[in-house]
Amino acid sequence: MKRETLKEHGLTDEQIDFVMAENGKDVNALNEKVNGLTSERDGLQKQVTDRDSQLNDLKKSTKDNDELQSQIKKLQEDNKNAQQKYQNDLAAQTKSFKIEGALRDAKARNAKAVLSLIDTGKVEVAKDGSLSGLTDQIDAVKKSDGYLFDGDAAKAKQVRVNPGFKDNGNGGSDNITNKIAARLANAEE
């Protein structure tokens, strides 16, 4: 749009300035859109060129389809093995945490000491998260080594000292020796 054309149609300078300003806003908005679309187009063309270059490099690096397929299968197998190893490690860690929790619940004084007496290979973690094969082993350890646990199991396994061998300060070691000799003499009779 030209100013001369507007003057020929009888518009005043003030009206022409208004029309040109409004037209300029529209033109500028359209120019911004065109510039944006042009930039987008250029970016997409660069991406296509980059992809074409990558495909050509891939064609050069693989001599035939069989070699590419074997590489893909090897990568898939490696991924599968890594996933299986992760699952096994996670299951072992979960089992270990659950066993340690069960030992805490059983009031083990030293979980590592009790753990050394338990065959963890016989312990299974069920799908619901419960442990099987551990309770019997803990009970067996409580019976054989109750001192490793707090509570009633520890009291049941306390060693009983014969109070007859106390030295009350009235005879020293000779007094203890005499008491042992007297007991042995009574046992032989």
Phi, psi and omega in degrees: 000133182245147179300321182298322180295319180293323178294323180294333179272006172090019178277147178279167180300323179294317178294320179297318179299318180297312181298317181295322179295315179294318178297321179299321178298315180296316182295317180297318179298317180293322178297321178297318178297315180299316179297319178296314180294323178296316179297318179298315179299316180298320178296317179295321178296322178294320178298318179297318179297317178297317179296318178299318179296318179296319179296320178296319178296320179295319178299319181291323184283336178251124184281325177209172185294323181297319179297317179296317180297321179292324176295318179296316180297320179296317178296320178296318179295318177299318178296319180295316179296319179297319178296317180295318178297318178299315180297318180295316179297318179296318179295318179295319179294317178299315179300314180299315179297320181292320178296315179298322177295319179294324177293322176296318179296328179279002178064042175291134180287322180225101185299324180295320180294317179292321180299327179291341180265359183250137176272097184291342177294336180272354181268131180240144175259120180283167180298330179278359176096357180278157180258139174238143179090003181260322184300315180298320180292320178296317179299320179295320178292323178297322180289318184277326184224060184299337180295346179281356183236149174278158172099206186297324182297324180291322181291326182293333186256009181296143179281134181263124180263134179288116183293347179293344182261010177288142174263109182271014178085010183249018179186350177065207184289334178297322180296319179294317180298318178297320180294320179294316180298319180295320180293318179296321179295320179291328181289329181285338182286000000 
